[in-house]
Amino acid sequence: MTSNIDFSGVFPAMCTPFDEDERIDFETLQADAQRLEKAGVDGLVPVGSTGESATLTHDEHVQVVEAVIDAVEDVPVIAGTGSNNTREALELSERAADAGADGLLLISPYYNKPEQRGLIDHYETIADAVDVPQIVYNVPSRTGRNIEPDTVVELAAHENIAGFKAASGDLGQIGEIAERTIDEDFAVLSGDDALTLPILSVGGTGTISVCANIEPELTCAMVGAALDGDYTRARNIHHTLGPLYRHLFVETNPIPVKEAMEIRGYGPARLRSPLSRLADEYRDDLAAVLEDLENESPAGGDGGDSEPEAAVEGDR
């Protein structure tokens, strides 16, 4: 492995901003990367599902990765390079690594519904060829296929497969994976904001988070408290963020988070078709949740038994 990353903490799954002609708004993208780095996140994840990777060309993938790398100073950049075509995922992974990505996030092949042996071949083919740390991403609601614990345990033995992004919603399975890879140099990361705290409690190391685009300080405070063993404080922050977790997934991700980004002034709500703007019926409630959170301390309360001042699904 050519570089090592501490895959613990908070890694926002970044949005890709578009201008009025649906071209990538690189200026806004880079400003957003700098905002998140300044907020204290532990790394950035561009061109994943939240970054609308499905409607970006290969060249655009690489351009986004390069732009984020150029914008930040001291946080790793983990590029989304997955595909349902192993050759295509390998090409994207090689190009992202050549561009300077510190790590790769690889969604499991979607639509094809490969068997577990096919998943192993897919991931090992890329890990054998590209010498950067790689995260296996399991999100059955998008792909139509679950990555079984036995498969993850086998993949964890590969020196370049450094982690697992868990968005199955099955806490029992996620806990089993954490348990069975405890002796490996292997990270289990939440891919479901509402389950980040439970996943940390069973051995998770952090989160690749949609919510962290909007509330990076609170997300970092919650994850940091949990990793330090302060579950009272972590639970208080989890409950503070609960309404936002729910509102960010009332429609398909990244529709609500892009609306929240616009409300906060972080970037436009524009999406590439076939995704569409958030339905009118949800916008006022989302805005109200965001307004409530603006009154919260970045530290998420005093960490004691009291609740912070103000009182789902994950990246699927």
N, C-alpha and C positions, 0 to 999 in steps of 0.2 A: 504494500500500500504506500503510495507516494505522499500522502498527507493524513494526519489524524485530526479528527474533530471530536470534541466532547459533546455528544448528542444528549445533553441534559439541559433543561430549561425551556425557553419559549422561542419558537420559530414561526413567525407569521407566514401563512400561505397568502402571498401577495396577490392583489388584484392587478390586472393590466388595464391601464386607462386608455380610452380612445377619444379622438377628436370628433368633430361633426361629420367627417367623412369616413369614420371607422378606421382611421389610421392610428397606429400606436402613438400616444402622447408621451414621448420619451422624457420631456422636461418634467412633467408631473410624476412620471414613474420614478425618476431619480430623486426628486424632492421627497417623495413618499418613502423611498428606501432610507434616506437620510433622517427623516422624522422617526422612523422605527428604530434605527440604530441609536439615535439620541435618547430614545425612551428606555433603552437598556435591554433590548431583546438579545438573544444568544445566537441568532442567525436568521437568514432570510430564505424563503422558498418561493422563487418566481416560477411562472409557467407550469403550475400544477392545475388541478381542476378549478380552483378559485381564480387562477390567472387565465381562464378560458383557453387552455391549451388546445382544446378540440377544434377551435376555429382559427388558430394561428398557423401560418405556413412554417416549414422547417427553418427558413431563413429568419422569420420573425422570432421564432423560439430563441435562436442564437443571439439575435440583436437585443432581445429583452435581457437575456443572461448577461451579455457584455455590458449593457447599460447599468444594470444593478451592481455588477462588480466594480465598474468605474465610479459609481456614486458613493460607495461606502469605504470606510477606512480600516475597520478592525473587527468585522463580523464575517463568519463564513457564509457563502452563498451556495445553497443546495438547489440545483436545477431540476425541474421536472422534465424527464426525458422518456417517459413510458409510452408504449404503443401496443396495439393488439397484433402488430407485425414485428417479430423478433428482429429482423434485419433493419427495419425502420427505427426501432428503439435503440439498437446498437449504433446506427449512424448518428442519431440525435445525441446519444451518450458520448460518443467520440467527439462530436463537434462541441458539445458543452464543456467537456474536459479540456479540449484544446483552447477554448475561449477563457479558461481559467477557473471554472467552477470548482469549488472545494469538495462537493459531494453531489450525488444524484438521488432523485426520488423517482422510483419506477412503479407506476400503477400496474397491477396485473393485467394481462391481456383481456380486453373486453369484447363482448359479442361472440367471439370464437368459442368461449367456454371450454378451455383446455382441461384435460385431466391433470391430476396432481403431478404426474411424471412430466407432463408437458410444461407445467409451471417451473419445475426444477430445471429442466433443460433451458428454458427461456432465461431465467435469472442467472444460471451458471454461465451461459454463453456470453452474456454481457459482462459479468464479473470477471471472467477469464481474460477478456479482451481490453477492459478499461480499468486502469489502475488508480481509481479513486474510491472513497467510501460510498457505499450504496445502501439505500433504504428501500426495502420491499414494502409496497403499499397495498393493503387489503381493504377494499371498499365494495363488498358484494352487491350493494344496492345500485351501483353504477356498472359493475362489470358482469354480473350474473353468475359469478363463481367465487366461492369462499376459498381462501388459502388455509388449509388445515394445519393444526399445530405440528404434526409430524413433518410436514413440508417445511415449515418455518425453521424448526429445529435442525433439519438437514442443511438448509441454506445458511444458517447461522455459523456453521463450521467453515464456510468459505472466508478467506482472509479479507476480501473486499466487500463482503456483505455485512454491514455494520449495524443495521437496525431494521425495525419493523414499525410501520405506521398503521395503527389499529383503528379501523373505522367500521368494524363489523357490528358493533352494538352488543356483542356477546362478551360480557365481562368475565364469564367463566373461562371462555376460550383464551381471552387476553391474559388472564391470570395464569393459566396453564403455560402459555408461551413464556411469560416472565419467569415462572418457576423453573421451567426446563432449560432455559438459556442463562441461568444465573451465574454459571461458571464460565460463560463465554464473554468476550468483550463485545457486547451486543446490547443495543438500546431498544427499549419498547416505548414508542411515542404515541400519545393519544392523537387520533385524527377526528375526534368527536368532542367538541367543546363541553357539552353537558356531562360527558363522562371523564373529563380530564382528571378531576380530583379522585374519583373512584379508581381510575387506572393507576394513578400515582400510588394509591394506597396498597395496591397488590404488586408493586414492583416496577411500575412505569418510571421513566426518567424525564419526561417532559411532554411537550405538545407541539404539533404542527397545527396552528390555530387560525381559524377564520376570525374569531372574536378579537384576537390580538391586533388585527388591523385597526380596530376602533378603540380598544382599551388596552394598549400594550402595557402600561404601567400596572394596572390592576391585575392583568393576567400574569405578569412577571412576579408581582407580589404574592399572588395565590400559589403559583408553582414553587416559588422560592420558599414560602412558609412550609408547604407540604414536604419538600425535599429536606428541610431542616427539622422535620418532625413536629412542627407546630400546627397540628390539625385543627385546633380551635380557630386560629386566625385564618387558616386556609379555608375552612368551612364558611366562616363569615363572609369572606370575599366571594366564594363560590355562590352563596345565596344572593349577594349583591349583584353579581353578573347574571344570575339565572334568567331574569326577564329578557336580557339582551340575547342570551343563548337561544331562547325560544323564538324571539322575533327575527333573528338572523336566518331561521330555517322555515319560515312560514311558506316560502316558495323555494324553488330550486336554487341552491348556491351556484353562482355568486349574485343572484338577483338582489336579495335584501342587503347584503353587505355593500354592494356598490351604491345602493340608495343611501345607506348610512354614511358611506364615504362622502357622498355629495352633501348630505345634511351637515356634516362636520366640516366641510370645506377642504377635504383631503384629495378629492378627485371627482371626475364626472361619473354619473350613474349610467352612462351609455354602455350597452352591451352589443355584441355581434349577434345577428340573427342565426339561429332561431330563438335565442333567449330574448326576453322582452322586459321592459321596465316593471318594477314592482306594482302590483294592483293598487288602485287608489284606496281600497278599503283597509290596507295595512299601513299606509304611510303615516297617518297621524299618530297611531299607536307607537310606531317605531320612533318617530320624532320625540314623543313624550318620554319614552324609555331613555333615549339619548340625553334629553334635557335633565332627567333625574340623575343620570350618571355624571353629568358635568359638575354636580355638587359634591361628588365623592372625593375623598382624599386619595391620591395615588397610592398611599400605603395601605389602603383598604381597611381603615379602622384601627383601633388600638391593639388588636391582637388578643384582647381579653375575652371574657365571657359575653360581653355586650355585643350587639349587632352594630355594623357600620351605620353611619348617620342616615343613609337612605337604604332603604331596603333594596328528549329532542334528538333532535338529531344533530350529528356533526357534519363534517365535510363530506357530504354524500352526493 
